[in-house]
Amino acid sequence: MQTYFWNNNNQNSELSKMIFDSCVPSSGECVLKFVEPFRKSSKLYYDHYNNGSGNVAECYREYWTEVFAMKDKFSDEIVQKAFDVANRIYTNHFKAHDEYESTWGCPYNCDEYEEEGDCDCDCKEYPGDCIDNKELGQALEVICDSIIIHTADELGILDDEKVSEESLKHFVDVKVSLPLPIKVKFAGENGDAFSIIGRVTQAMRRGGFKEHIEPFKKEAMNGDYDHLLQTCINYVEVR
């Protein structure tokens, strides 16, 4: 499956392809859960432009629910509006689809449809054919752009011009192998941030996990004190 970013010369196309190739499996969910909105929003976009969103109600309804939950991650008014527009269109589509299914194809349950399997009313078409393709497509473009940027930021590669697909795959491998089988004592020790980082990196070095030191330090220092502590918990067993 290809995403919108790959086919439209979008400014995020190369980054999107790199994340897709490195983090998204050929089937099933991503090991890194924060990459899931990227995978699912790409599916929604692909289905919209290749199937007229004909599969979304039956196959990808939960995908939209999870993608829409990302709305609060963004403060930009344009992005917020894009989420609202897409949600309005999808909600109406899901409702029409359910009515279509419950009445064997016609929301008005025409006698003619019951007798001959078809009717002449305007709603006889499958609800997917009635989606405002242009409006939903524009909204999905904004949403997908925002999610790829958010995902790249979560991966720590948003501003890294030297990042390669190989290094990103290594990053994923590192994440999957966490937490490391080493213990670091926190209770009763110096709680200063630099002291904590020093103890964790020293334990990594002694345990033979030197390749994890730089990714750990980069992530640990990319936030506040609570983020530092959570990063430590993600990487090692804290005592």
C-alpha positions in Angstrom: 0.0 0.0 0.0 1.2 3.5 -0.8 0.3 6.6 1.0 -0.8 10.0 -0.2 2.6 11.4 0.8 4.4 9.1 -1.7 2.3 10.0 -4.7 1.8 13.7 -4.6 5.3 15.2 -4.2 4.3 16.3 -0.8 7.1 17.9 1.3 6.8 15.1 3.7 6.9 12.3 1.1 10.5 11.1 1.8 10.0 11.2 5.5 6.7 9.4 5.3 8.2 6.6 3.1 11.1 6.2 5.5 8.8 5.8 8.5 6.5 3.5 6.6 9.3 1.2 5.4 11.0 1.2 8.8 8.1 1.1 11.3 5.0 -0.3 9.5 4.8 -4.1 9.1 3.4 -5.7 5.9 0.4 -6.7 8.0 -0.9 -6.1 11.5 -0.2 -3.3 14.0 3.0 -1.4 14.5 5.3 -2.5 17.3 5.7 1.2 18.2 2.1 2.1 19.2 2.6 5.8 18.6 3.2 5.0 14.9 -0.3 3.5 14.7 -2.1 6.8 13.9 0.3 7.3 11.0 -0.5 3.8 9.6 -4.3 4.1 10.1 -4.6 7.7 8.7 -2.6 6.5 5.6 -5.1 3.6 5.2 -8.0 6.0 5.4 -6.5 8.3 2.8 -5.7 5.4 0.5 -9.3 4.0 0.9 -10.7 7.4 0.1 -8.8 8.0 -3.1 -8.7 4.5 -4.3 -12.2 3.2 -3.2 -14.2 6.4 -2.7 -14.1 5.5 1.1 -16.2 2.5 0.1 -14.5 0.3 2.7 -14.3 2.7 5.6 -17.7 1.9 7.2 -17.2 -1.9 7.1 -13.4 -2.2 7.6 -11.9 1.0 8.9 -14.5 2.6 11.2 -12.4 1.9 14.3 -9.4 3.4 12.4 -11.1 6.7 12.2 -12.1 6.6 15.9 -8.4 6.2 16.8 -7.2 8.8 14.3 -9.8 11.3 15.5 -8.6 10.8 19.1 -5.4 12.5 17.9 -7.2 15.8 17.5 -6.2 17.0 21.0 -2.5 16.6 20.1 -2.8 19.6 17.8 -3.5 23.3 18.7 -3.5 24.7 15.2 -7.0 25.9 14.3 -6.8 24.7 10.7 -5.8 21.2 11.8 -8.6 21.2 14.4 -11.1 22.2 11.7 -9.9 19.5 9.4 -10.5 16.9 12.1 -14.0 18.3 12.7 -14.8 18.3 8.9 -13.7 14.7 8.4 -15.5 13.6 11.5 -18.8 15.2 10.3 -18.5 13.5 6.9 -17.5 10.1 8.3 -20.3 10.3 11.0 -22.9 11.0 8.3 -21.5 8.3 6.1 -21.5 5.7 8.9 -25.1 6.6 9.7 -26.2 6.3 6.0 -24.3 3.0 5.7 -26.0 1.5 8.8 -29.4 2.6 7.5 -28.6 1.1 4.1 -27.7 -2.2 5.7 -30.8 -2.3 7.9 -33.2 -1.7 5.0 -31.6 -4.0 2.5 -30.2 -1.1 0.4 -32.8 1.7 0.6 -33.2 3.9 3.7 -36.9 4.4 2.6 -37.5 0.7 2.3 -39.2 1.1 -1.1 -41.7 -1.6 -2.0 -40.2 -1.7 -5.5 -36.8 -2.5 -4.0 -38.3 -5.3 -1.9 -39.9 -6.8 -5.0 -37.2 -6.3 -7.6 -34.0 -5.6 -5.7 -33.7 -2.0 -6.9 -35.5 1.3 -6.6 -35.6 4.7 -8.3 -35.1 7.0 -5.3 -32.0 9.1 -5.0 -30.6 7.2 -2.1 -30.4 3.8 -3.8 -26.6 4.2 -4.4 -24.2 2.9 -1.8 -23.6 5.6 0.8 -19.9 5.7 -0.1 -20.8 7.1 -3.5 -22.4 10.1 -1.8 -19.3 11.3 0.2 -18.1 14.8 -0.5 -14.8 13.6 -2.0 -13.2 17.0 -2.4 -14.0 18.2 1.1 -13.0 15.0 2.8 -9.9 14.7 0.7 -8.7 18.1 1.7 -9.4 17.4 5.4 -7.5 14.1 5.2 -4.5 15.8 3.6 -4.2 18.3 6.5 -4.7 15.5 9.0 -2.2 13.2 7.4 0.4 16.0 7.1 0.0 16.8 10.8 0.2 13.2 11.9 3.4 12.5 9.9 5.1 15.5 11.5 3.9 14.4 14.9 5.1 10.9 14.3 8.5 12.1 13.1 8.8 14.3 16.2 8.0 11.3 18.4 10.7 9.3 16.6 13.1 12.1 17.2 13.9 12.5 13.5 11.9 15.6 12.6 14.8 18.0 12.4 17.6 15.4 11.7 18.7 15.9 8.1 21.2 13.1 8.4 18.7 10.4 9.4 18.7 7.3 7.2 16.3 4.4 6.8 19.0 2.1 8.3 19.4 4.3 11.4 15.6 4.5 11.8 15.3 0.8 11.6 17.9 0.5 14.3 15.9 3.0 16.4 12.9 0.7 16.1 14.9 -2.3 17.0 16.2 -0.5 20.1 12.7 0.5 21.1 11.4 -3.1 20.7 14.1 -4.5 22.9 13.3 -2.2 25.8 13.4 -2.2 28.8 17.0 -3.5 29.0 17.8 -6.3 31.4 19.7 -4.1 33.8 18.8 -2.6 37.2 19.5 1.0 38.3 19.0 2.1 41.9 17.0 5.4 42.3 15.8 5.1 45.9 18.0 7.0 48.3 20.3 8.3 45.5 20.9 11.8 44.2 17.8 12.9 42.4 19.5 15.5 40.2 18.7 15.1 36.5 22.3 14.8 35.4 23.1 12.4 38.2 20.2 10.2 37.2 21.4 10.2 33.5 24.9 9.4 34.6 23.9 6.4 36.7 21.7 5.0 33.9 24.4 5.4 31.2 27.0 3.9 33.5 24.8 0.9 34.0 24.3 0.6 30.3 28.0 0.7 29.7 28.7 -1.9 32.3 26.0 -4.1 31.0 27.3 -4.1 27.5 24.6 -1.9 26.0 26.7 1.0 24.8 24.6 1.4 21.6 21.6 2.5 23.8 23.4 5.3 25.5 23.1 8.1 22.9 19.4 7.3 22.1 18.6 7.3 25.8 20.4 10.6 26.5 18.7 12.2 23.5 15.3 11.1 24.6 15.8 11.7 28.3 16.9 15.4 27.8 14.0 16.1 25.3 11.5 17.1 28.0 10.9 18.0 31.6 11.9 16.1 34.8 8.9 13.8 34.6 9.8 12.9 31.1 13.3 12.1 32.2 12.0 9.7 34.9 9.6 8.0 32.4 12.4 7.6 29.9 14.5 5.9 32.5 11.6 3.5 33.3 11.2 2.7 29.6 14.9 1.9 29.2 15.9 0.1 32.4 14.5 -1.5 35.5 14.3 1.2 38.2 14.7 0.2 41.9 
